[in-house]
Amino acid sequence: MIAAQYEIALPADYDMAVIHRRIAERGSALDDRAGLGLKAYLVRDVADGSPVNAYAPFYLWRDPAALAAFHWEGQGFGGIVRDFGRPAVRTWIGGRFVRGEGFGEVPGHAVKDTVRFAPGSDPAHEAAELDRLVHKAAADPHTHSVAWAVDPTVWEAVVLRLLTAPPETGTGGGAGGRNGAEGGSATKWATSPPRR
Protein backbone atom coordinates (compact mmCIF):
# COMPACT_ATOMS: atom_id res chain seq x y z
CA MET A 1 0.00 0.00 0.00
CA ILE A 2 1.20 3.49 -0.87
CA ALA A 3 -0.42 6.62 0.52
CA ALA A 4 -0.27 9.67 -1.77
CA GLN A 5 -1.51 13.22 -1.39
CA TYR A 6 -1.13 16.50 -3.19
CA GLU A 7 -2.31 19.75 -1.64
CA ILE A 8 -3.38 22.71 -3.73
CA ALA A 9 -3.32 25.96 -1.77
CA LEU A 10 -5.99 28.36 -2.98
CA PRO A 11 -6.40 32.13 -2.39
CA ALA A 12 -8.56 33.20 0.56
CA ASP A 13 -11.12 34.69 -1.83
CA TYR A 14 -11.26 31.61 -4.08
CA ASP A 15 -14.79 30.41 -4.84
CA MET A 16 -14.69 27.01 -3.13
CA ALA A 17 -17.96 26.08 -4.87
CA VAL A 18 -15.70 25.39 -7.89
CA ILE A 19 -13.87 22.71 -5.89
CA HIS A 20 -17.07 21.17 -4.51
CA ARG A 21 -18.52 21.06 -8.04
CA ARG A 22 -15.31 19.45 -9.31
CA ILE A 23 -15.56 16.74 -6.66
CA ALA A 24 -19.27 16.16 -7.37
CA GLU A 25 -18.75 15.96 -11.14
CA ARG A 26 -15.39 14.18 -11.38
CA GLY A 27 -14.91 12.41 -8.06
CA SER A 28 -16.61 9.20 -9.12
CA ALA A 29 -14.19 8.73 -12.05
CA LEU A 30 -11.89 6.70 -9.78
CA ASP A 31 -14.61 4.66 -8.05
CA ASP A 32 -13.73 1.41 -9.81
CA ARG A 33 -10.05 2.11 -10.48
CA ALA A 34 -8.08 -1.11 -10.23
CA GLY A 35 -5.34 -0.83 -7.62
CA LEU A 36 -6.96 2.03 -5.68
CA GLY A 37 -8.04 1.14 -2.16
CA LEU A 38 -9.44 4.45 -0.92
CA LYS A 39 -9.76 8.06 -1.99
CA ALA A 40 -10.79 11.03 0.11
CA TYR A 41 -11.18 14.50 -1.37
CA LEU A 42 -10.08 16.77 1.47
CA VAL A 43 -11.12 20.42 1.48
CA ARG A 44 -10.28 23.34 3.77
CA ASP A 45 -12.53 26.39 3.40
CA VAL A 46 -12.12 29.78 5.08
CA ALA A 47 -15.92 30.08 5.01
CA ASP A 48 -16.02 27.13 7.43
CA GLY A 49 -13.47 28.67 9.80
CA SER A 50 -10.30 27.24 8.29
CA PRO A 51 -7.33 29.62 8.19
CA VAL A 52 -6.78 28.71 4.50
CA ASN A 53 -8.53 27.42 1.41
CA ALA A 54 -7.09 24.18 0.07
CA TYR A 55 -7.96 21.11 -1.99
CA ALA A 56 -5.95 18.00 -1.11
CA PRO A 57 -7.00 14.58 -2.44
CA PHE A 58 -5.63 11.67 -0.39
CA TYR A 59 -5.30 8.18 -1.89
CA LEU A 60 -4.37 4.72 -0.63
CA TRP A 61 -3.06 2.75 -3.60
CA ARG A 62 -2.87 -1.05 -3.32
CA ASP A 63 -0.85 -1.31 -6.53
CA PRO A 64 2.15 0.93 -7.34
CA ALA A 65 1.51 0.43 -11.07
CA ALA A 66 -1.96 1.96 -10.65
CA LEU A 67 -0.44 4.96 -8.86
CA ALA A 68 2.02 5.36 -11.75
CA ALA A 69 -0.74 5.05 -14.36
CA PHE A 70 -2.73 7.78 -12.59
CA HIS A 71 0.18 10.19 -12.15
CA TRP A 72 2.31 9.88 -15.29
CA GLU A 73 0.60 7.57 -17.76
CA GLY A 74 -2.26 9.92 -18.56
CA GLN A 75 -4.94 8.28 -16.43
CA GLY A 76 -6.18 11.17 -14.30
CA PHE A 77 -3.54 13.51 -12.89
CA GLY A 78 -3.34 15.51 -16.13
CA GLY A 79 -6.62 17.24 -15.22
CA ILE A 80 -5.07 18.56 -12.00
CA VAL A 81 -1.96 19.74 -13.87
CA ARG A 82 -4.10 21.45 -16.53
CA ASP A 83 -6.34 23.22 -14.00
CA PHE A 84 -3.94 24.03 -11.14
CA GLY A 85 -0.37 23.40 -12.30
CA ARG A 86 1.72 20.43 -11.19
CA PRO A 87 1.69 20.12 -7.39
CA ALA A 88 4.22 18.08 -5.45
CA VAL A 89 2.86 14.65 -4.54
CA ARG A 90 3.78 13.38 -1.08
CA THR A 91 4.03 9.62 -0.78
CA TRP A 92 4.32 7.32 2.19
CA ILE A 93 4.81 3.57 2.45
CA GLY A 94 1.57 2.12 3.76
CA GLY A 95 1.41 0.66 7.21
CA ARG A 96 -2.19 -0.14 8.07
CA PHE A 97 -5.82 0.58 7.11
CA VAL A 98 -8.51 -0.14 9.71
CA ARG A 99 -12.27 0.18 9.35
CA GLY A 100 -13.80 2.09 12.22
CA GLU A 101 -17.01 1.61 14.16
CA GLY A 102 -18.71 4.12 11.85
CA PHE A 103 -17.62 2.45 8.59
CA GLY A 104 -21.21 1.98 7.42
CA GLU A 105 -21.87 5.74 7.59
CA VAL A 106 -20.74 8.48 5.21
CA PRO A 107 -17.72 10.44 6.47
CA GLY A 108 -17.87 14.21 6.14
CA HIS A 109 -14.77 15.14 8.12
CA ALA A 110 -11.14 14.13 8.32
CA VAL A 111 -8.13 14.73 10.52
CA LYS A 112 -4.64 14.29 9.13
CA ASP A 113 -1.88 13.95 11.74
CA THR A 114 1.83 13.88 11.09
CA VAL A 115 3.97 12.20 13.72
CA ARG A 116 7.76 12.23 13.74
CA PHE A 117 9.50 9.12 14.99
CA ALA A 118 11.58 9.67 18.11
CA PRO A 119 15.28 10.13 17.25
CA GLY A 120 17.12 6.82 17.04
CA SER A 121 14.00 4.78 17.75
CA ASP A 122 13.42 1.33 16.28
CA PRO A 123 10.87 1.64 13.43
CA ALA A 124 9.28 -1.64 14.58
CA HIS A 125 8.49 -0.02 17.94
CA GLU A 126 7.06 3.07 16.23
CA ALA A 127 4.91 0.91 13.92
CA ALA A 128 3.53 -1.03 16.88
CA GLU A 129 2.64 2.26 18.59
CA LEU A 130 0.93 3.55 15.43
CA ASP A 131 -1.05 0.29 15.20
CA ARG A 132 -2.15 0.70 18.80
CA LEU A 133 -3.27 4.27 18.17
CA VAL A 134 -5.22 3.55 14.98
CA HIS A 135 -7.03 0.60 16.56
CA LYS A 136 -7.95 2.82 19.52
CA ALA A 137 -9.22 5.54 17.12
CA ALA A 138 -11.14 2.95 15.09
CA ALA A 139 -13.11 2.00 18.22
CA ASP A 140 -14.66 5.51 18.34
CA PRO A 141 -18.26 5.36 17.01
CA HIS A 142 -17.59 8.38 14.75
CA THR A 143 -14.54 6.88 13.03
CA HIS A 144 -15.26 5.71 9.50
CA SER A 145 -11.70 4.49 8.92
CA VAL A 146 -8.14 5.28 9.85
CA ALA A 147 -4.84 4.58 8.12
CA TRP A 148 -1.17 5.24 8.73
CA ALA A 149 1.86 5.27 6.47
CA VAL A 150 5.52 6.28 6.81
CA ASP A 151 7.92 8.48 4.89
CA PRO A 152 11.25 6.76 5.72
CA THR A 153 13.29 9.58 4.19
CA VAL A 154 12.40 11.71 7.23
CA TRP A 155 10.95 9.00 9.54
CA GLU A 156 7.59 10.67 9.80
CA ALA A 157 4.18 9.00 9.78
CA VAL A 158 0.95 10.34 8.38
CA VAL A 159 -2.28 9.23 10.05
CA LEU A 160 -5.54 9.90 8.21
CA ARG A 161 -8.77 9.47 10.14
CA LEU A 162 -12.11 9.82 8.32
CA LEU A 163 -14.98 10.80 10.61
CA THR A 164 -18.78 10.74 10.42
CA ALA A 165 -19.05 13.73 12.81
CA PRO A 166 -16.89 16.82 13.34
CA PRO A 167 -13.74 16.15 15.36
CA GLU A 168 -13.92 17.03 19.02
CA THR A 169 -12.75 20.56 19.76
CA GLY A 170 -9.44 20.84 21.59
CA THR A 171 -8.41 17.21 21.09
CA GLY A 172 -7.18 17.48 17.52
CA GLY A 173 -9.56 14.63 16.72
CA GLY A 174 -6.71 12.56 15.33
CA ALA A 175 -5.47 9.15 16.29
CA GLY A 176 -4.49 10.29 19.76
CA GLY A 177 -1.30 11.16 21.59
CA ARG A 178 1.87 9.15 21.43
CA ASN A 179 4.28 8.19 24.15
CA GLY A 180 7.81 9.13 23.21
CA ALA A 181 6.78 10.86 20.01
CA GLU A 182 8.94 13.65 18.72
CA GLY A 183 5.81 15.66 17.94
CA GLY A 184 3.81 16.50 14.89
CA SER A 185 0.74 18.35 13.77
CA ALA A 186 -2.95 17.75 13.15
CA THR A 187 -5.01 19.40 10.42
CA LYS A 188 -8.81 19.25 10.27
CA TRP A 189 -10.53 18.86 6.90
CA ALA A 190 -13.97 18.46 5.42
CA THR A 191 -14.22 15.57 3.00
CA SER A 192 -16.45 14.31 0.28
CA PRO A 193 -17.53 10.73 0.93
CA PRO A 194 -15.10 8.06 -0.24
CA ARG A 195 -16.75 5.47 -2.44
CA ARG A 196 -14.65 2.55 -1.15
Buried (B, 14 or more C-beta within 10 A) or exposed (E): BBBBBBBBEBEEEBEBEEBBEBBEEEBEEBEEBEBBBBBBBBBBBBEEEBEBBBBBBBBBBBBEEBBEBBBEEEBBBBEBEEEEEEBEBBBBEBBBBBEBBBBEBEBBBBBBBBBBBBEEBEEEEBBEBBBBBBBEBBEBEBBBBBBBBBBEEEBBBBBBBBBBBEBEEEEBBBBBEBEEBBEBEBBBBBBBBBEE
